Amino acid sequence: MLRLFDQVGLGLALSAMVTPALAQAVKPGDHVSFIACPILRTTEFPCWMARSGGELYFVGVQDTTAAVFKPPEFQHQMLVEGEVAAGDRICGGVPLKNVTVSVRTELDPTCNIIIPAEGYASPPHNRGAGPASIQQKERPPALDPKPPFTAQDFHVQYLFEREHPWILEGRQIEAAMRYALASHASRIEVVGYRGAAKLSDGTIVEEPAGMARWRAELVAEALRDLHVEGEYSVKWKDEVAGYALADRRVDIRVIP
Amino acid sequence: MKRPIGLIAVVGAGLLLATSIAATQMAVVPVIDGASAIWFKPSARATLPAYSEFKTPGGRIGLINATGPTETKDHPFFIPLGTNGRACVSCHQPADAMSLSVETIRTRWRQSGGSDPIFASVDGANCPNLPAKDPKSHSLLLEKGLFRIPLPWPSAPYAGKKITPEFTIEVVSDPTGCNTNPIYGLKSDHPTISVYRRPRMNANLTHVVETGYQFKFFSSKTGFPLATDPDTGKPVTMALMSDARQLTLKGQAFAAAGDHMTAKVRMTPEQQQRLEKFQRGLYVAKVGDDVGGSLVEPGGPPALGPLALQKKRVGGLGDNLNNPVFGDFSMWKRPDGAKLTAAEAYRASVARGHDVFFLRPFWIRDAAHMNNIGIGNPALRTCSTCHNQQLTGIDTGPGWMDIGSSNQPWADPAPDLPLFRITCDPKARPHPYLGRVILTHDPGRALITGKCIDVGAFNMHQFRGLSARAPYFTNGGAATVRAVVDFYNRRFEMKLTEQEASDLTHFLEAL
């Protein structure tokens, strides 16, 4: 296994292999979607980057576990989906907005690229590498829903190839739980979906077969673990639901 | 300087006593069978005082017993609950910060000729078939303080659910002979895997078992609900045991009585309730250092000493400048180059070590259940990122983590421990950084969940009273606190200077 700082040389070598002449010019507003190895630039506060189509992109920065943006992981390729943002390059990369990074499941040991700071400034970031400046406030207890109760829908979103929700998405399961308990739900309907990604080069990458089922069953199990009783209907759609982020989801319907 | 092992009676009331314990009480020397002693034998007639102190290597620890002076003679913590003569106190000794140090184990071996119940073959030997009272049969206990933990394989149902393993286990190396034994091993009629682990600290447990900060329903590690107490239905922290196989003190007590004490009759509900009340009232931490002097003087670091643990609201997230994990140590800082007494120099080192722990970033990398929970791999963070719970240094996450203490390639060489090859199903989600074939000395949490992603993951131990209970890590792989620091320095390429490593060691030893 390469020592972390020995990988800098490898990163420089790999970076140099890209031919700038092949770079396709991107402009603000362009949607980009690609799979690549993450690249770490060792600015004082690190930048996560990626190369695709001959271009270097700034993908994001590390944050807390509750942050919306999830950074990539060495030893895994990532699916980057976002929109080219206006403005200057960050860490030498084209900035993206509304960017989602999905860490792919299978290991790729070549995904370990580090590039030096090269004089670039640290990117904007919410939380430094040290302790947070303030203690995260404890979430106030959620208010239990009040009657009248009608059938209510909840949608749990997933990153590509992920069968577990993150903290924020998991709160939809919690919300469904609260509604079900408050309304003494008679029936819980869970439907899982799997999606796909249409990459910028036209390639279609699907989430694995079985993903819809895994998601649905895990959500149903979670609700049961949270003591949500009632008749359960757990279904899944094996066919790809679509290419949007929202197509990678589980729908929960709580029927009082 | 030789440091005699013995009990120290604190004469006079100090701040520690004035604020919580009645001013007339002092740290009383427990007396057993007419003599002061540091070893609580099961069924001994003694009193565990409301407050006591015990000498440890390099200093002393203080133990608060909030239930008040406790007669041990018929107390369920102190009497054998099974058939092999052991009591809870056998492996959770007050003088060892409610754990058991390897030095104490060796002393007991010498004193008892190997006949103390802690050496009972069921798990005090490398394997039950080995000749009793032969030190070779108990080498893991005598050399690393490890008890055998036999677990069924495939896993037993957990939290009411059947477990379908995602992997197979092969024995690559079996120095104890237990995993390949026809009666006790993986191919026996009751397939069992034997791993070897340290007893955990039976104190400060309110901080360990009560959910505190924010994650009241969900685990931030798994994204799914926390397990719940089968009696109350409330979420539990899942931080009590190294593999979270028991979720509550009640569950652990019954399991320990059956497994470690070979109880054939279940303890009564009254015994269990009395036991739990006692356990929840125990708070222990270091209170004095042979060089640094009292650690609990007025005006000193407020996190030190057991009173801080007794008084503090449980479960707070301390990875922030508002309410740091171990509070403020600035009063012990001194300017560089200042002329200092030995005590001042020690305290200044502790303060610097605190800053290494709390403020010094390094790359955390390839740690399953840390880097893959949304902070990226690697992440530039500090020790307090993972060791974030106020006053204990466990993880409020909660949950287990694989830092490589048991998994190759990172684990320190351990030819005395079994080595297993874990081969994951091609359809299972792989370990995020080791893939689907893993060599490990202890699969950890994965033996309970059957999940590949959990191989080698353990709940971290508390940081309190460390100096009383070497060695460290679940597999006893670090003989000293400095060895713990060296492991992290190597594993995460922290590039600590010698000064930083020494300071960090002093800080951890002061807790």
Interface residues (C-beta under 8 A of the other chain):
Chain A: M1 R3 L4 F5 L40 F45 P46 W48 Q62 D63 T64 T65 A66 A67 K70 P71 P72 E73 F74 Q75 H76 V103 T105 E106 L107 A129 G130 P131 A132 S133 I134 Q135 Q136 E138 R139 E163 H164 P165 W166 I167 E169 G170 I173 E174 M177 G210 L218 E221 A222 D225 L226 H227
Chain B: A159 Y213 Q214 F217 F218 S220 T222 G223 F224 P225 A227 T228 G233 G316 L317 D319 N320 L321 N322 N323 P324 F358 L359 P361 W363 R365 D366 N371 N372 I373 G374 I375 G376 N377 P378 A379 L380 R381 T382 S384 P409 K427 R429 P430 P432 Y433 G435 E493
